[in-house]
Amino acid sequence: MIRVLLADDHAIVRRGLKQLLQLGGDIQVTAEATNGDQVMDTLRAERFDLLLLDMNMPGISGVDLITCIRRDAIPTPILVLSMRNEVQVVRRALSAGANGYLTKANEPEVLLTAIRKTAAGNRFIDPLLVDDMVFSLVEGDSCPSHEQLSDREFHIFRLLVHGKTVNDIARELAISNKTVSTHKVRLMQKMNLASNADLVRYGVEHGLLE
C-alpha cells in the first residue's frame, strides 16, 4: 500500500482526491495538511511513501517548502499536483527537489500512474507539459527576464504581481520588511522594471497571473 500525505488547503479538493485515490486499490491517504508548517511537522513525525503537494498554500509553500523539506534531509518522494502549468514553475519545483509534477487538468488515471511511479523512486513529468519544456530549452536564448530570478526572488515577484504589499509578504514568509524590500529592489533591477505597475504588466504579458 502506498501511504500518501495529501497537502492542499482546499477541503473539497482533499475530499475528492481521497475518494479518487481509494479507487486505485493500492493507494491510501494516511494524513492531510493544509499549510507548509503542517507538512513539515507531519513529515518529521511519520514516514510516507509520497507527499502529494499543492504549490499554493498559506504560509511557506511551493518551491520554498520543497527546499525546506530537502534541507531537512526528508527522503519522502514529492509529487506536485497543481493548477500551475508555467514551464518555469515546473523547472523550479523539480530543481528544488520535487520528484514529479502534474497539473490538475489531467485525467484521474494519469494521477494514479504518476503516484505509483513517483512513489517507486522514479521521476514523472506531466505529459501535457513535456513539449513546452523541451521547446523552451531549445529556445533558451530568448529566455524571459524572470528566469534570471532566484527562487526567493521569483516567489516575492509572484506575490507582488498579485497585489501583496511588502508588509503582507514579510508576514506571509516570516521574514523582515527590510529583507523583502531588498529582494524587491534586486528583482526589479534584474528585470529592468521601474514600478509595481510594470511588475503587474509583465506578469499579465507572460501569463504569470492565475
C-alpha positions as CSV (number, residue, x, y, z in Angstrom):
1,M,0.0,0.0,0.0
2,I,1.3,3.4,-1.0
3,R,0.9,5.7,2.0
4,V,0.3,9.3,0.9
5,L,0.5,12.6,2.8
6,L,-2.0,14.9,1.0
7,A,-1.2,18.6,1.2
8,D,-3.8,21.0,-0.1
9,D,-5.6,23.9,1.6
10,H,-9.0,23.3,0.0
11,A,-11.2,20.8,1.8
12,I,-13.3,19.9,-1.2
13,V,-10.2,19.2,-3.3
14,R,-8.8,16.9,-0.5
15,R,-12.0,15.0,-0.2
16,G,-12.3,14.5,-3.9
17,L,-8.7,13.3,-4.2
18,K,-9.1,10.9,-1.2
19,Q,-12.1,9.3,-2.9
20,L,-10.3,9.1,-6.2
21,L,-7.1,7.6,-4.8
22,Q,-9.1,4.9,-3.0
23,L,-10.3,3.6,-6.4
24,G,-6.7,2.8,-7.2
25,G,-6.7,0.0,-4.6
26,D,-3.1,0.3,-3.7
27,I,-3.0,4.0,-2.6
28,Q,-4.2,5.4,0.7
29,V,-4.2,8.9,2.1
30,T,-3.0,8.4,5.7
31,A,-2.5,12.0,6.6
32,E,-3.5,15.5,5.5
33,A,-2.0,19.0,5.7
34,T,-3.4,22.4,4.9
35,N,-0.3,24.6,5.1
36,G,3.5,24.3,5.0
37,D,4.1,24.1,8.7
38,Q,1.7,21.1,9.0
39,V,3.5,19.5,6.1
40,M,6.9,19.8,7.8
41,D,5.6,18.7,11.2
42,T,3.9,15.6,9.7
43,L,6.8,14.6,7.6
44,R,9.1,14.8,10.7
45,A,6.7,12.7,12.8
46,E,5.7,9.9,10.3
47,R,7.0,8.0,7.3
48,F,5.2,8.2,4.0
49,D,5.7,6.8,0.6
50,L,4.7,10.0,-1.1
51,L,3.9,13.7,-0.5
52,L,1.2,14.9,-2.9
53,L,1.7,18.6,-2.8
54,D,-0.3,21.6,-4.0
55,M,2.0,24.6,-4.9
56,N,-0.1,27.3,-3.3
57,M,-1.0,27.1,0.4
58,P,-1.0,29.5,3.3
59,G,2.5,30.4,4.7
60,I,5.5,28.7,3.3
61,S,4.6,26.8,0.1
62,G,5.7,25.9,-3.4
63,V,9.4,25.9,-4.1
64,D,10.3,27.3,-0.7
65,L,8.5,24.4,1.0
66,I,10.1,21.8,-1.2
67,T,13.5,23.4,-0.5
68,C,12.9,23.2,3.3
69,I,11.9,19.5,3.0
70,R,15.1,18.6,1.2
71,R,17.2,20.7,3.6
72,D,15.8,18.6,6.4
73,A,17.0,15.6,4.5
74,I,13.5,14.2,4.4
75,P,13.6,11.5,1.8
76,T,9.9,11.3,1.0
77,P,9.2,11.5,-2.7
78,I,7.3,14.7,-3.7
79,L,4.7,14.8,-6.4
80,V,3.4,18.3,-7.1
81,L,-0.2,18.5,-8.2
82,S,-1.1,22.0,-9.2
83,M,-3.1,24.3,-11.3
84,R,0.1,26.0,-12.4
85,N,1.3,25.0,-15.8
86,E,4.1,27.5,-16.5
87,V,7.3,25.9,-17.6
88,Q,9.5,28.0,-15.3
89,V,7.4,26.9,-12.2
90,V,7.8,23.3,-13.2
91,R,11.5,23.7,-13.6
92,R,11.9,25.4,-10.2
93,A,9.9,22.8,-8.4
94,L,12.0,20.0,-9.9
95,S,15.3,21.8,-9.2
96,A,14.2,22.3,-5.6
97,G,13.8,18.6,-5.1
98,A,10.3,17.5,-6.4
99,N,10.3,14.1,-8.0
100,G,7.3,14.8,-10.2
101,Y,5.0,17.4,-11.5
102,L,1.4,17.1,-12.6
103,T,-1.3,19.6,-13.4
104,K,-4.9,19.2,-12.2
105,A,-6.1,19.3,-15.9
106,N,-5.2,15.6,-16.3
107,E,-7.4,12.5,-16.2
108,P,-7.6,10.5,-12.9
109,E,-5.7,7.6,-14.5
110,V,-2.7,9.8,-15.1
111,L,-2.6,10.9,-11.5
112,L,-2.7,7.3,-10.3
113,T,0.2,6.4,-12.7
114,A,2.2,9.5,-11.5
115,I,1.7,8.5,-7.9
116,R,2.8,4.9,-8.5
117,K,5.9,5.9,-10.5
118,T,7.0,8.6,-8.1
119,A,6.5,6.5,-5.0
120,A,8.6,3.8,-6.6
121,G,11.5,6.3,-6.9
122,N,11.0,7.3,-10.5
123,R,10.5,10.8,-12.0
124,F,7.3,11.9,-13.6
125,I,6.6,14.9,-15.8
126,D,3.1,15.9,-16.8
127,P,2.5,14.7,-20.4
128,L,0.7,17.9,-21.2
129,L,3.8,19.9,-20.4
130,V,6.6,17.8,-21.9
131,D,6.5,19.6,-25.3
132,D,6.6,23.0,-23.8
133,M,9.5,22.1,-21.6
134,V,11.5,20.6,-24.5
135,F,10.9,23.6,-26.8
136,S,11.6,26.1,-24.1
137,L,15.1,24.5,-23.7
138,V,15.7,24.7,-27.5
139,E,14.7,28.4,-27.4
140,G,16.7,29.1,-24.3
141,D,18.5,32.1,-25.8
142,S,15.2,34.0,-25.7
143,C,14.7,33.3,-22.0
144,P,12.4,35.9,-20.4
145,S,13.9,38.1,-17.7
146,H,12.0,36.5,-14.8
147,E,14.0,33.3,-15.4
148,Q,17.0,35.2,-14.1
149,L,15.5,35.5,-10.6
150,S,16.4,33.3,-7.7
151,D,13.7,31.0,-6.2
152,R,13.1,33.5,-3.4
153,E,13.0,36.5,-5.7
154,F,10.6,34.7,-8.1
155,H,8.3,33.9,-5.1
156,I,8.3,37.5,-4.0
157,F,7.8,38.7,-7.6
158,R,4.7,36.5,-7.8
159,L,3.3,37.9,-4.6
160,L,3.9,41.4,-5.7
161,V,2.2,40.8,-9.0
162,H,-0.8,39.5,-7.1
163,G,-1.1,42.8,-5.2
164,K,0.6,41.9,-2.0
165,T,2.4,44.7,-0.2
166,V,5.9,44.4,1.3
167,N,4.3,44.1,4.8
168,D,2.0,41.4,3.6
169,I,4.8,39.4,2.1
170,A,7.0,39.8,5.2
171,R,4.2,38.4,7.3
172,E,3.5,35.5,4.9
173,L,7.1,34.4,4.5
174,A,8.1,35.2,8.2
175,I,10.9,37.4,7.2
176,S,11.6,41.1,7.8
177,N,10.2,44.0,5.8
178,K,13.8,45.0,5.0
179,T,14.6,41.6,3.5
180,V,11.5,41.8,1.3
181,S,12.4,45.3,0.2
182,T,15.9,44.2,-0.7
183,H,14.7,41.3,-2.8
184,K,12.2,43.6,-4.5
185,V,14.9,46.1,-5.5
186,R,17.1,43.3,-6.8
187,L,14.4,41.6,-8.8
188,M,13.2,44.8,-10.3
189,Q,16.8,45.6,-11.3
190,K,17.3,42.2,-12.9
191,M,14.0,42.6,-14.8
192,N,14.6,46.2,-15.7
193,L,11.3,47.3,-14.2
194,A,10.6,50.6,-12.6
195,S,7.3,50.3,-10.7
196,N,4.6,48.0,-9.3
197,A,2.5,48.7,-12.4
198,D,5.4,47.4,-14.6
199,L,5.5,44.3,-12.4
200,V,1.8,43.6,-12.9
201,R,2.0,44.4,-16.6
202,Y,4.9,42.0,-17.0
203,G,3.0,39.3,-15.1
204,V,0.0,39.6,-17.4
205,E,2.1,39.6,-20.6
206,H,3.9,36.4,-19.5
207,G,0.9,34.5,-18.2
208,L,2.1,34.6,-14.6
209,L,-1.2,35.6,-13.1
210,E,-3.6,32.7,-12.2
